[in-house]
Amino acid sequence: MRPPATPVRTGAAPGTGSLATALVHEHVTDAMKAPDLLRLTDNIVLARFETMKVYAALGAVRTLLARGTVSPGQTLVDSSSGIYALALAMACHRYGLRCHIVASTTVDATMRAQLEILGATVDQMPPSRSLRLDQERRVRRVRRLIAERPGTHWMRQYHDAVHYAGYREFADLVDAALPGVPLTVVGAVGTGASTGGLVQPLRGRGRPVALTGVQPFGSVTFGSEGFDDPEAIIAGIGSSIPFDNVRHRLYDTLHWVDFRHAMAGAVALLREHAVFAGLSTGAAFLTAAWEARQHPERTHLVIGADTGHRYTERVFARHREALDARALEPLRITGLADLAMPWSVMDWKRRDHDVRPPADHPPTDHPPTEEDRTT
């Protein structure tokens, strides 16, 4: 295990006239994991990550090694739409583990090349415009791998609460940077670990933190599975299968946003604040801007999960088509029966939600059966 980063005194930073303190990191994961905190407006702050799930992957791998659940040289496998794959590959690189990724159709050539050079084996699903079909294929493939290769450890980022562990460090950073203010965290729900892993420690310290989640249409996580967004999969923010790591009772407010509204938010974030970020960040920024107008007394922290590079062609090259984010408003609803595209908002009020997969959906998280070994 590598030692932690150590502070080193550097020369004067240009224009400062004084010595600056910098860190010399022992591994790139230390340099990448913490976000830059950017104040976008008086009451909106962006936590801008290069790859947010480095926190999740590092925290999970370190915990599993400490428990003796996995050992150096062992293969870790999981399904991913992109940023968790890279984070897990880097964590494996750091701690001498092997990595096998069953990749979403949304993983591009740049991401795949990085994974392969880091030593990961990559199985990528064929092109699909269906969130459900893409995730079903990935889950089936992971379960076959586990059946065929005894000793391989399934990381289960969607289900294993070990992925919450790393975000306590993020909570420490937020608590120190934004002390004593009424805080609303705004982020894509995805696996649930990033928003939940941040908010739970903050609330545990007595802070009155509200949590606003963002979902795409077509996700079962918060009841929009009856909708189909025809333009694109918004990678990493929704699901066609139930995720155990989503703790519904943590969320105060939910927004459902379609692709074109997420695109509007991503383009607006770049145009107005020079921040190049992905679609989930664009959806969260759009949502936070509206929430900030409704609640100007609160500071809204937007989780910016990754950069915009993998969306260059699908989103940013089409920037002239983007809707004017400032002119967009959500439909306020009081129940899921009223849910409507392209953008809806509901006071969730920290309630439970019974998420049931469709009857024809394959099992997602149990030991492989004989059927899995032969399909």
C-alpha positions in Angstrom: 0.0 0.0 0.0 1.4 3.4 -1.0 1.9 6.1 1.6 -0.4 9.1 1.6 0.5 12.3 -0.2 2.9 14.6 1.7 2.9 18.4 1.6 5.8 20.0 -0.2 6.6 23.7 -0.2 6.9 25.0 -3.7 8.2 28.2 -5.2 6.0 31.3 -5.5 2.9 30.9 -7.6 2.7 33.4 -10.4 1.1 36.6 -9.3 0.8 35.7 -5.6 4.1 37.1 -4.3 4.2 34.3 -1.6 5.0 30.7 -1.3 2.3 28.2 -2.1 1.8 24.8 -0.6 1.3 21.8 -2.9 0.9 18.1 -2.5 3.2 15.5 -4.1 0.9 12.4 -4.5 2.1 8.9 -4.6 -0.5 7.7 -7.0 -2.8 9.4 -9.5 -5.9 8.3 -7.6 -4.9 10.6 -4.7 -4.7 13.5 -7.2 -8.0 12.7 -8.9 -10.3 11.8 -6.2 -11.0 15.2 -4.6 -13.1 17.7 -6.6 -12.5 21.4 -7.3 -15.2 23.4 -5.5 -16.4 26.3 -7.8 -18.8 29.0 -6.8 -21.1 29.5 -9.8 -23.6 31.9 -8.2 -24.2 33.3 -4.7 -26.0 30.1 -3.7 -24.8 27.4 -6.2 -21.4 25.7 -5.7 -20.2 23.0 -8.1 -18.1 20.0 -6.9 -16.3 19.4 -10.2 -14.7 15.9 -10.5 -12.6 14.5 -13.2 -13.8 11.0 -12.2 -16.0 11.1 -9.1 -16.2 7.3 -8.5 -12.5 7.2 -7.5 -13.8 7.8 -4.0 -16.2 4.8 -4.3 -13.7 2.5 -5.9 -10.8 3.3 -3.5 -13.0 3.2 -0.5 -14.4 -0.2 -1.5 -11.1 -1.8 -2.5 -9.3 -0.6 0.7 -12.2 -1.9 2.8 -12.3 -5.3 1.1 -8.5 -5.7 1.4 -8.6 -4.7 5.1 -11.4 -7.3 5.7 -9.5 -10.0 3.8 -12.4 -10.4 1.4 -10.0 -9.9 -1.5 -6.3 -10.3 -1.9 -3.6 -8.8 -4.2 -3.6 -10.7 -7.5 -7.3 -11.5 -7.4 -9.6 -10.4 -10.2 -12.3 -7.8 -9.5 -15.2 -7.7 -11.9 -18.1 -5.3 -12.4 -20.5 -3.7 -14.8 -20.1 0.0 -15.6 -21.2 2.8 -18.0 -17.8 4.4 -17.8 -16.5 6.4 -14.8 -16.7 3.6 -12.3 -14.9 1.3 -14.7 -11.9 3.8 -14.9 -12.0 4.3 -11.1 -11.9 0.6 -10.4 -9.2 0.0 -12.9 -7.1 2.6 -11.3 -7.7 1.3 -7.8 -6.7 -2.2 -9.0 -3.6 -0.7 -10.6 -2.7 0.9 -7.3 -3.3 -2.2 -5.1 -2.0 -5.0 -7.4 -5.4 -6.5 -8.3 -6.7 -7.6 -11.7 -9.7 -5.9 -13.2 -12.5 -7.1 -15.6 -15.1 -4.6 -16.8 -18.4 -5.5 -18.5 -18.8 -2.2 -20.2 -22.0 -0.3 -21.3 -22.5 0.5 -25.0 -21.8 4.2 -23.9 -18.1 3.5 -23.2 -16.2 5.2 -25.9 -12.9 4.4 -27.6 -10.9 6.8 -25.4 -12.3 5.2 -22.2 -11.8 1.7 -23.5 -8.1 2.4 -24.5 -7.4 3.7 -21.0 -8.9 0.7 -19.4 -7.0 -1.7 -21.5 -3.6 0.1 -21.0 -4.3 0.0 -17.2 -4.5 -3.8 -17.6 -8.3 -4.2 -17.4 -10.0 -6.8 -19.6 -13.0 -5.2 -21.3 -16.3 -6.9 -22.4 -18.4 -4.3 -24.2 -22.0 -4.7 -25.0 -23.3 -4.1 -28.5 -24.9 -0.7 -29.4 -28.3 -0.1 -27.9 -30.7 2.8 -27.5 -32.4 1.0 -24.6 -31.2 1.6 -21.0 -32.9 -1.6 -20.0 -31.4 -3.8 -22.7 -27.9 -2.5 -22.1 -28.1 -3.1 -18.4 -29.7 -6.5 -18.7 -26.9 -7.7 -21.1 -24.3 -6.5 -18.7 -25.8 -8.2 -15.7 -26.1 -11.5 -17.5 -22.5 -11.3 -18.7 -21.2 -10.6 -15.2 -23.1 -13.5 -13.7 -21.7 -15.8 -16.4 -18.2 -14.7 -15.6 -18.6 -15.3 -11.9 -19.9 -18.8 -12.7 -17.1 -19.6 -15.1 -14.2 -18.2 -13.0 -14.3 -19.2 -9.3 -12.4 -16.7 -7.1 -13.4 -13.7 -9.1 -14.9 -11.1 -6.9 -18.0 -9.2 -8.1 -17.8 -5.6 -6.8 -21.5 -5.1 -7.1 -21.3 -1.3 -7.2 -25.1 -1.2 -7.5 -25.7 -3.3 -4.4 -22.8 -3.5 -2.0 -22.9 -0.8 0.7 -19.0 -0.9 0.8 -19.2 1.7 -1.9 -20.5 4.3 0.5 -17.3 4.2 2.6 -15.1 6.4 0.4 -17.5 9.3 0.3 -17.0 10.1 4.0 -13.8 11.8 2.9 -15.9 13.9 0.4 -18.2 14.8 3.3 -15.2 16.0 5.4 -14.2 18.3 2.5 -17.7 19.7 2.1 -18.1 20.2 5.8 -14.9 22.2 6.0 -15.5 24.3 2.8 -19.2 25.1 3.4 -19.5 25.3 7.2 -22.7 26.5 8.9 -24.8 27.1 5.9 -28.2 25.5 5.0 -27.1 23.1 2.4 -28.9 21.3 -0.4 -27.0 18.6 -2.3 -28.1 18.2 -5.9 -26.9 15.1 -7.8 -27.8 12.3 -10.2 -29.0 9.3 -8.2 -27.3 6.5 -10.2 -26.2 3.8 -7.9 -27.2 6.0 -4.9 -23.7 5.8 -3.3 -22.4 9.2 -4.1 -25.4 11.2 -3.0 -26.2 8.9 0.0 -22.5 8.5 0.9 -22.1 12.3 1.1 -25.4 13.2 2.8 -25.5 10.5 5.5 -22.2 11.6 7.3 -23.2 15.3 7.0 -26.6 14.6 8.6 -24.9 12.4 11.2 -23.0 15.5 12.3 -26.3 17.3 12.9 -26.3 19.4 9.7 -29.7 20.1 8.2 -28.8 18.8 4.7 -31.5 18.4 2.1 -31.0 16.0 -0.8 -32.3 16.6 -4.3 -32.0 13.6 -6.7 -32.0 13.7 -10.5 -33.3 10.8 -12.6 -33.8 10.1 -16.3 -37.1 9.0 -17.8 -37.2 5.2 -18.1 -35.6 4.4 -14.8 -37.2 2.1 -12.3 -35.4 3.7 -9.3 -38.0 6.3 -8.7 -40.9 5.1 -10.8 -40.4 6.4 -14.3 -40.0 3.0 -16.0 -43.1 3.5 -18.1 -41.4 6.3 -20.1 -39.0 6.1 -23.0 -36.6 8.9 -23.8 -36.0 8.3 -27.6 -32.8 10.3 -28.0 -30.2 8.7 -25.8 -29.2 6.8 -22.7 -28.0 9.3 -20.0 -25.2 7.1 -18.7 -25.0 6.5 -15.0 -27.9 8.4 -13.6 -30.8 5.9 -13.8 -31.5 2.2 -14.0 -33.7 -0.5 -15.5 -33.0 -2.8 -12.5 -33.4 -2.2 -8.8 -30.3 -0.9 -7.0 -29.9 -1.9 -3.3 -27.5 1.0 -2.8 -30.3 3.6 -3.5 -31.8 4.5 -0.1 -35.0 6.3 -1.1 -35.6 7.7 2.4 -32.6 10.0 2.1 -34.2 12.1 -0.7 -36.2 15.2 -0.1 -36.9 16.2 -3.7 -36.8 14.3 -7.1 -36.4 15.7 -10.6 -36.9 13.6 -13.7 -35.1 15.2 -16.7 -35.0 14.1 -20.4 -32.0 14.0 -22.6 -32.6 17.4 -24.3 -33.0 19.1 -20.9 -29.8 17.5 -19.6 -28.1 18.7 -22.8 -29.4 22.2 -22.2 -27.9 22.2 -18.7 -24.5 20.9 -19.9 -24.2 23.4 -22.7 -25.3 26.2 -20.3 -22.7 25.2 -17.7 -20.0 25.5 -20.3 -21.3 28.7 -21.9 -22.0 30.5 -18.6 -19.2 29.2 -16.4 -16.6 27.6 -18.7 -17.1 24.2 -17.1 -16.9 21.2 -19.5 -18.9 18.5 -17.8 -21.0 15.4 -18.6 -24.7 15.0 -19.0 -25.4 14.0 -15.4 -23.8 17.2 -14.3 -25.8 19.2 -16.9 -29.0 17.7 -15.6 -28.0 18.5 -12.0 -27.0 22.0 -12.9 -30.3 22.7 -14.6 -32.1 21.3 -11.6 -30.0 23.3 -9.1 -30.5 26.5 -10.9 -34.3 26.1 -10.6 -34.1 25.0 -7.0 -31.8 27.9 -6.1 -34.5 30.3 -7.4 -37.1 28.6 -5.2 -34.9 28.6 -2.1 -32.4 31.5 -2.3 -31.6 31.2 1.4 -29.9 27.8 0.9 -26.6 26.9 -0.7 -26.9 24.3 -3.4 -24.0 21.9 -4.0 -24.1 20.4 -7.4 -22.2 17.1 -7.8 -20.3 17.2 -11.2 -19.4 13.5 -11.7 -17.1 13.7 -14.7 -15.9 15.8 -17.6 -17.7 16.2 -20.9 -15.3 14.4 -23.2 -17.3 11.3 -23.8 -20.3 13.5 -24.8 -18.4 15.6 -27.4 -20.2 14.3 -30.5 -23.6 13.6 -28.9 -24.0 16.8 -27.0 -21.4 19.6 -27.4 -20.9 19.3 -31.2 -24.7 20.0 -31.3 -24.6 23.0 -29.0 -26.6 25.1 -31.5 -29.5 22.8 -31.1 -29.5 23.2 -27.3 -32.6 24.6 -25.6 -32.2 27.8 -23.6 -31.8 26.5 -20.0 -32.9 29.8 -18.5 -36.3 29.5 -20.2 -37.0 25.9 -19.0 -39.4 25.1 -16.1 -40.4 21.7 -14.6 -43.9 20.4 -14.1 -44.7 20.3 -10.4 -46.4 17.0 -9.5 -47.7 15.5 -6.2 -47.6 11.8 -7.2 -46.0 9.5 -9.7 -49.3 9.1 -11.5 -48.8 12.7 -12.7 -45.2 12.2 -13.9 -44.7 13.7 -17.4 -41.9 14.4 -19.8 -39.7 16.3 -20.4 -39.1 17.6 -16.9 -41.0 16.9 -13.6 -40.3 17.7 -10.0 -41.9 16.2 -6.9 -41.4 16.7 -3.1 -40.3 13.1 -2.2 -40.3 13.8 1.5 -37.9 11.0 2.4 -40.4 8.2 1.7 -39.7 4.6 0.8 -40.4 3.3 -2.7 -41.0 -0.3 -3.6 -39.0 -1.0 -6.7 -40.0 -4.1 -8.6 -38.3 -5.3 -11.8 -40.6 -6.3 -14.7 -41.7 -10.0 -14.6 -39.5 -10.9 -17.5 -36.4 -9.3 -16.0 -33.5 -11.6 -15.1 -32.3 -11.9 -11.5 -29.7 -9.3 -10.8 -27.7 -10.1 -7.7 -27.7 -13.7 -6.4 -25.3 -16.7 -6.8 -25.4 -17.9 -10.4 -27.7 -20.8 -11.3 -27.2 -23.7 -13.6 -29.2 -21.7 -16.2 -26.7 -18.9 -16.0 -23.8 -21.3 -16.6 -25.4 -22.6 -19.8 -26.9 -19.4 -21.4 
